[in-house]
């Protein structure tokens, strides 16, 4: 690990990176689809070739994380194996098949004076990604930014330093050989936290910041940045089981949404059950979840049916556990379920399991979240699952992007106006 520089040299180094990225972004914006796709293929091939080296570097991070007592969910997100590395390269190859978002005419009109005005998609420019734990973000972010014509500065957490550097070296070497402009993908070679504070003030060079990690990281970035930030603070996701739900389907969906990978932002943290079926459904789903190792924290009504559940307190309804813990509440109607979600939720992903068309429509229209589901697991809130190839993050903001962010969300637009000598009166 490179020795941390002092603040003055750190600021100089970060601004040099910003300037290189700005210059590279102009060259990258001019690349055609064939060249960008060739770069992505070269990156994917390099990852497969260097898999053993990447895993060896990841092992160093895992050993350090274990010694420091880092929580299990974070270690799980940090871990790389052959399957996850293969998934990274597959994600890059999937991006090749996606339509290039740059240069698309979004709309066009001709004014009465003869001016032709085209609204055209263009790259954002330079994007900074600040993230924790997950080394796959290094590859996904670099690939998506390149395909969308943007330069990227990556700042992973110190806990994944060796993994991220190995991945960066691998993909950058291959990308440069395939025609990527120098400086289009960069990562600070030091772990000094001050680097992030400096980067968040580099609005001369950076156009957008996307933080990915815990609520503390995202709030710190949003509060300190002079650059626009796209964020989601946490994923407090819900499933509501209505009175007429197919309970076999509900059991399957709930187990998947909670247990398949509990340490991610689209796993559910709260289950809502309609009171009319609670006497039968609550004990049954509780047994299934207990057998899976889930800790249940319930309200008074739920605990009447499942006495061994831990009493839920007010904070539990706001909590993103990222663990095998689930809060459960019995509600009297779809309206109460919606009110609960809109008050305690994080506007991420929430779903209803039921058959009543009126109730389903009410839920889908009234829940103010980036993604709402009917009869499906919230675990599908993911760029890859949405057909984006991969994602740069999931936004719970409403401007300029919401939900999983893929290629289209990494472009902005400009107006191109064609005239024949027109002058305004």
N, C-alpha and C positions, 0 to 999 in steps of 0.2 A: 504494500500500500504506500502510495506516495506521501511524503511528509507534508503536512499542512503548511501553506505559506502564511505570511502575516497578512493583515487586512489590506494594506496598500497593494501588495503584489497580487493578492487574491482578487481584488477589484479590477486590477489591470488584466489579469488572466481571464476573468469572466467577460469583460468588455471586448477583449480580443476574440473570444468565442462568439460573442454576439455579432461582431462585425463580420467574421467569417461566415456565420450563418446567414446574415442578411445578403451578402454577396452571392452565396451559394443558392439562396432561394430564387434569385433572379434567373440563374442558369437552369435551375430545376424546373421552374415554371415554363421554360421554353422547350423542355424535352417532350418528344412525341410518345404516344402510347407504347409503341414497339420497344423503345429504349427503356422506358420505365418497367415494362414487363420483363425485359431481359435482366434488369437489375434485380427484380424480385426473385426471378428464377435462380440467379447466381447466389443470392442470399440463402434461399431455401436449400440449395445443393450444399453450400458451405456448412450450414447447421447440421445436416445429416452426416457430413464427412467428419466434423469435429465433435460429434456427440460425446465421445468418451472423455475428451479434454474438458468439455463444458461440465459434465457430471463430476469430474474430479475437482474442478474449481468450486462447484456448488457444495461439495462435501466439506470444504474448508468453512464455508459460511454456516452450514448446518452444525458443524462441531462447535463453532463460536457461539451460535445461537443457543445451543443446548447448554453450554457452560454458563451462559448469562441468564439462563432460566426464562428465555423468551416463551410466551404462552403457546400452547399446542396449535391453536388455529393459525397463528402466524408462521410457525414452523411448517405446517402443512402447506401453506401458500408458497413458502420459500422453496420447498423441495422440488428438485428436477429429477426425472428418470427418463428412460428411453421413450416411454409412451408420451410424456409431456413434451419432450424435445421433438418427437415426430409430429405432435400436434402443432407445434410452432411452425415447422417447415410446411406442413399441410395448409396452415392458415395463409402463409405467404403465397402458396400456389393457388389457393382459392381466390386471392386478390387479383391474380393475373386474369382470371376469367370474368372479373367484374368490369362493368363499363367505366371507362375513364370519365370522371366527373368534370374535368377541366374543359372549358371552351364550349359548353353546351348553351344554346340559346334558350333561355328560360321563357322569354316572351319577346314579341316584336310588334311594333305598330308604326304606322305612317301618319304623321300629323297633317292637318289641313294645309299647312304651309309647305308640305313636301318632305320635311325632315323624317328620316327613318331612324327609329330608336330601338336598339336591341339591348335587352338585359341578358348579360352573359356571365356564366359561372367562371370564377377565377380562384386560384389558391389564396389562402389567408396570408401566407408569407412565412413567418418563423413562429413555431409553436414550441413552448416549453412544457414538458411533462414531468411532474414531480410525484413520485410514487414510493410505496413501501412494499417490501417483502416479495412481491411477485416478479421473478425475472422474466416471465413471458411477456410482461408489459414492454420490456425493452424491444423485443422483436415485433410484437403487434403494432406498437406505436411507430416504430421506424418504417415498417412496411406500409402502413396506412398513410402516413405523412408523405412518403415518396410517391405513392400512387396518386395522391391528391395534389402533388406538386409543391409540397411544403418542406422547408428545412426544419429540423427538430433538434432541440437540446434536451437530453434525457438526464434526469437527476433522481437516481434510485436511492433507496435507503442504505445506510451503512451496513445493515445486517445482510444485504445481498450484494455487497461491493464486488467480491471476486466473481460471482456468477454473472453479474451485469457486464463487468469488464471483459470477461471471456466471450460473452455473446456479442458485445459491441465490436471487439477486435475481429471476430469471425465474420459478421455481416458487413462491416465497413470495408474490410479488405476485399471481399468479393464484389461489393457494390462499386467501389472505386474502379476496379478492373473492368467492370461492365459499363462504365460511363457516367457514374454518379459524380456530380461536382464536389470537389474537396470542401469539407465543412458542412455538408448537408445533414450529416448525422454526427452529433458530438455528445460527449459526456464529460463532466469535470473529473479530473484525475485525482481528486482529493475529497475527503469526507467532511470538511469543515462546514458546520451548519451556517456560518456566515455567508457561504456561497449562495444559499437559497435566498437570504435577505437581499443580497446584491442583485441577484437575478430578477427578483420581483420588482425591482426599480428600473430595469433595463428596457423601458418602453421605447427607447430610441431604436432598439433592434428587434424586440420580441413583440409579436402582435396578439398572442393569446397564451394564457396559462391554463393547463388542465391538471389539477391535483387528483391523485388516486391513492386512497388510503383511509386511515381512521378519521373520525370526526375532528379530533384535535388538530391533525395536519391540515385538513381542508379549511377549517376556520382560521387557522394561523395564516395560511396563504391568502384567503379572501380578505382578511383584515389588513394585511401588510402590502398587498400588491397595488402598484399604480397601473397595472396592465389588466385588461378584462380577464375574468376568471369564469370558467364553466365548472360547476361543482355539483356534487351531492354529498351532504353531510353524513348521512347514514342510511341504511336500508332496513327500516322497520316495516316489514311486509306482512300482510294479513291474508288469511283465507276465511271466508264466511260460508258455513254450511247451512243452507236454507232448509225450511221444514219439509220440502218435497224432494230433497236431494237424493240421488242414487247413492246410498251409503257405501256400497262396495267401491264405487268410483271415488267417493270422497276419501275413503281410507287410503286408497292407492295414491291419490294426489297429495294428501297431507304427508304421508310418509316420504314421498319423493321430495316435496317442497322443504321439509324440515331436515331429513336425515341423509339425503344423497350427498350433500356437501354443505354442512352447517356453517362453515366459516366464511361464506361468501355473502355478498350484499343482497342477492335475490332469493335467499332462503327465508322462509317465513319465521317470524318471531312471535306472532299472536294468532291464535285460532279462535274464531267466533262461531258459536253453535246456537241455532234457533231453539228457543225454550220448548217448542212442541215435540222435538225429537231428542232433547237432552237426556231424558231418563233412560233411553235405550242406547243412543249413540255415544254419549260421554263415557260410560264405563267400557264400552267396546274399543273405542279409539284410544282410551287411556291405557288399556292392557297392551295394545299393539305398540304404542309408543314407549311404554315402560320396558317392554321386551327388547326394544331397539336401543335402550339405554338413555332415553330422553327424560329429563327432569321436568315435571309439570308444576306450574304455579297458577292457581286458579282463583276466581272470585268465589263468593259465598255460594252462589247457585251451582256452579260446577262442582264445588267440594261437597255438596249434598249428595251428588252422584259418585264422586271420586274422593272419599274422605282422606286418602293418603296424600293428596296433592298439597303442596306447600301454599299457604295463603299468599295471594298476590297483593303487593302494595301499589300505590299510585305510580311509583317510578317504573315498575315492571312494564306497564303499558307503553312507556316511551323507550324501552330498552332494546338496543341491538345487541343480542347476546353473542352472536357469531360462534355458537356452541350448541351442545345438545340440551338446550333449555327452551321451553315453550310456555308462553302465557296463554291461558284459556279463559274465555268469558262466555257466559250464556246471555243472549240478547232476545228481546221480545219481537223484533221485526227487522226487515231489511233497512228501514229508516234508521233504527238505532245502530245497526251495524255500520251504515255509511257515516253517521255522525261520529261514531267511535273512531273509525279509520281516518276521517278528515281532521279530527282533533289530535289523536295520538300518533298518527302515521308520519311518514317522511316523504310522501309523494313519489315513492319509488314504484313498487309493483304490488297490486292487491287483486284478489280474485273472489268470485262467487261460484259456489257449486249448487246448482238447482235447476228446476225445470220451468218454473213460472215465468212466462215471457215478460210480464209486466214488472216483476221484481228484478229480473235480470237486466232489463233495459234501464230501470231506475238506478241500479247499482253501477252499471257501466257508464251511465251519463253523469251521475252525481259524485262518484269518487274522484277526487282531484289529484290523480296520480299520473305519472308519466306513462305507465302501462297498466291496463286493467284486463283481467282474464275472466272468461266464463268456462267452467269445467276443464281447467288445465292448470298445471303447476306453474308457480311463479318463477321456477328455475329456468324458464325459457327466455327471461329478459337478459339477452346476451347478443352481441353483434353477430357472432357466428351463427347462432340459432335463428336470427332474423334475416339471414342471407346476406350479411354485409362482409363476409369473409373473416373478419375479426372486428374488434371494436377498440376505439381510443378511450372509451369510458362510458359511463351511464350518467346522464344529466337529469337532475330533478329541478333544474332551472326551467324557465319558459322562454328565455332569450339566450342565444339564437337557436339553441338546440335543446331537444327534450328526449329522454329515453336513451337507448343504445345509440352511440355515435359512430357512424361509419364514414365512408368516403364523402358522401354528399354533405355531411355536417362539417367537413374539413375544408370546405370551399365557401367563399362569399360570392359576391357578384359586383359587377360594375356595368355602367351604361355606356354603350358605344353609339354615337350619334353620327349619321351620314347626311351630308347636306350637298347643295348645289349652289352655294353662294348666298344662302338665306341670311338675313340680318333682322334682328328684332326691332319692331317699331317703337 
